[in-house]
C-alpha cells in the first residue's frame, strides 16, 4: 500500500501551476491513521510538508485509504465527503479547488 509519505512526495509532481496563479492558500491534511501534512500554494508554486500548518485556510480530515483514493482518482472527493469519509473545516469551497490544483 502507498504510504502518506509517498503521496506527499507525488503531490508536487502532479501540481498544476496554471491553476494556482495569484493564489495564496494553505491546505492542511489530517490523516487519522498516519502522518499529517500540509500544502502551501502561493503564486503558482506548491510546497508540501509533513506536520501541521500554523493557520490553514481549510483542513481536510480523512484516513490514509481515502486520501490514496482521492489522489489517485479512484475515489471522488465529493462522494467521500458526502459519505462521511472526508470532513472539512474552514473554507470548504477551497477544497473544490484541489481537483484543479492536483489533476489526476
N, C-alpha and C positions, 0 to 999 in steps of 0.2 A: 504494500500500500504506500502511496505517496505521503510523505510527511508534510507537516505545515512548513517546515524549513524549505523543503523542495518547492512548495507552492510559492512561498515568498520569493525565492530566487527566480522563479519563472515569470512572476508578475511584471518585473521591469522589462523583460523581453517582449511581453505582449502589449505593452503600453503604447497608446496611440497619441503622440504629442499634438497632433492637429486638433483633437477633441479637448485638449487642455489649455488651449490658447487663452490667456487672460484669467485663468482660474487660480485661486489660492485657497486650497482646501486640505483638510486632514481627515482621512478615513481611518477609524480605529476598528480593528477586527479582534473581538474577544472570542477565542476558541475554547469552549468549555472543557474539552478533554485534551488540550495541547497548549502550546505557547500563544500568547497574544502578540499581535504585530500591528503596525500602522503604516499607511501610505501617505506621503506628503506630495500633493500635486501643486506645482507652482510654476506659472508662466511657461507651460509646455514641457515641464520636466517632471520626473517621478522619482521619488526616493522611498524605498521600503525598508523599514527597520523593525527588529524584534522589540517587544516591550509595549509600554503604554504611552500614548501621546499625552501631552500636558493639557491641551484644550481642543479635542477633536470636534469637527463640525457634525459628524454623525458616527455613531458606534453601532457596528453590526455584530450580533451575538449569535453564534451557531456552534455546532460540533464540527470536528475535522472532516467527517464524511460529507456533510452538507457543503462545506467550503470547497472540497475537492469537486463535487458535482457541479456547483455553480461555476467555478473557474474553468472546468473542462467543457462546459456547455451541456452536460448530461442532465443537469437539473436547472429548471427555470427559476431564477431568483424570486420572481413574483409568486410562483406556486409554492416555493419553500416558505416564503413569508406568510402566505395565506394558510398554509398547512401547519404553521406554528414551529417549523424547523429553523426559522430565521427570524430574529427580532431586531428591531432598530430603535435606537434612542437618538434624539437630536433632530436634525433636519432630514426627515425621511425622504424628501424629494431628491436629495443628493444621491441617495442610494441608487436611484434610477439611472444616474449618470455613469455608474460603474460599467455598464454594458458598452457604452461608447468609449470610455477610457481604456478598458481592457477587453477588446473584442476577442471572441473565441476563434 
